[in-house]
Amino acid sequence: MAARRIAVVIGALAGPALVALASWSEAAAGPSDVMVKLFQFSPNRLEVTRGTAVTWTNQDDIRHTVTSGVPGRRDAKFDAVLAAKGATATVTFRKPGVYAYFCDRHQAMRGQIHVQ
């Protein structure tokens, strides 16, 4: 069964402007993958190089989100719903920096992507 994949690209010159793409595919595990399991992002801190696509995969039976910023201070860089087990979301990071994110439904779930 194919998992839903949502891709978001953070452009080098577009600032917070986003391009969203949707397709159906299976997610493969790799060094730029984050698992969402037992109400945690694992790893919760990931270091990648510019241009890397990071994929989150929901391993829980319930809905989660991958929302950029911190609770109470979203920054609108990306926001994806992981509707059910097997759902994926992918964000390509084109600009260096630290990107904090959290689950909007379970705000204690937090993570960071460090882009060099």
TATAFEN-V596849 format. One record per pair of residues at least 12 apart in sequence whose C-alpha atoms are under 6 Angstrom apart, sorted by sequence separation. I is the first residue (numbers start at 0). J is the second residue. D is the distance in Angstrom with one decimal. If there is no record, write none. Layout:
i=I j=J d=D
i=I j=J d=D
This chain:
i=7 j=19 d=4.7
i=66 j=78 d=4.3
i=99 j=111 d=4.4
i=6 j=19 d=5.8
i=65 j=78 d=5.6
i=98 j=111 d=5.5
i=6 j=20 d=5.1
i=65 j=79 d=5.2
i=98 j=112 d=5.0
i=64 j=79 d=5.6
i=97 j=112 d=5.8
i=5 j=21 d=4.7
i=64 j=80 d=4.4
i=97 j=113 d=4.6
i=64 j=81 d=5.5
i=96 j=113 d=6.0
i=4 j=22 d=5.7
i=63 j=81 d=5.1
i=96 j=114 d=5.2
i=4 j=23 d=5.7
i=62 j=81 d=5.7
i=95 j=114 d=4.6
i=3 j=23 d=5.0
i=62 j=82 d=4.5
i=95 j=115 d=4.9
i=32 j=53 d=5.6
i=34 j=55 d=5.7
i=35 j=56 d=5.8
i=62 j=83 d=5.2
i=2 j=24 d=5.7
i=31 j=53 d=5.0
i=32 j=54 d=4.8
i=33 j=55 d=4.6
i=34 j=56 d=5.1
i=35 j=57 d=4.7
i=36 j=58 d=5.0
i=61 j=83 d=5.4
i=1 j=24 d=5.4
i=2 j=25 d=5.5
i=32 j=55 d=5.9
i=35 j=58 d=5.5
i=36 j=59 d=5.4
i=60 j=83 d=5.7
i=1 j=25 d=5.5
i=60 j=84 d=4.9
i=59 j=84 d=5.3
i=58 j=84 d=5.1
i=57 j=84 d=5.2
i=57 j=85 d=5.4
i=57 j=86 d=5.5
i=56 j=86 d=5.9
i=56 j=87 d=4.5
i=68 j=99 d=5.1
i=55 j=87 d=5.4
i=67 j=99 d=5.9
i=68 j=100 d=5.0
i=55 j=88 d=5.3
i=67 j=100 d=4.2
i=54 j=88 d=5.6
i=66 j=100 d=5.3
i=54 j=89 d=4.2
i=66 j=101 d=5.3
i=53 j=89 d=5.4
i=65 j=101 d=5.8
i=66 j=102 d=6.0
i=53 j=90 d=5.4
i=65 j=102 d=5.4
i=52 j=90 d=5.5
i=64 j=102 d=4.7
i=52 j=91 d=4.0
i=63 j=102 d=5.9
i=64 j=103 d=5.8
i=51 j=91 d=5.5
i=51 j=92 d=5.7
i=50 j=92 d=5.3
i=49 j=92 d=5.9
i=50 j=93 d=4.5
i=49 j=93 d=5.0
i=15 j=76 d=5.4
i=49 j=114 d=5.8
i=44 j=110 d=5.7
i=46 j=112 d=6.0
i=48 j=114 d=5.3
i=49 j=115 d=5.7
i=43 j=110 d=4.4
i=44 j=111 d=4.8
i=45 j=112 d=4.9
i=46 j=113 d=4.6
i=47 j=114 d=5.1
i=48 j=115 d=4.8
i=44 j=112 d=5.9
i=39 j=108 d=5.6
i=6 j=88 d=5.7
i=8 j=90 d=5.5
i=9 j=91 d=6.0
i=11 j=93 d=5.3
i=2 j=85 d=5.3
i=3 j=86 d=5.0
i=4 j=87 d=4.6
i=5 j=88 d=4.4
i=6 j=89 d=4.3
i=7 j=90 d=4.5
i=8 j=91 d=4.7
i=9 j=92 d=5.5
i=10 j=93 d=5.8
i=11 j=94 d=5.5
i=2 j=86 d=5.0
i=3 j=87 d=5.8
i=4 j=88 d=5.1
i=5 j=89 d=5.7
i=6 j=90 d=5.5
i=9 j=93 d=5.8
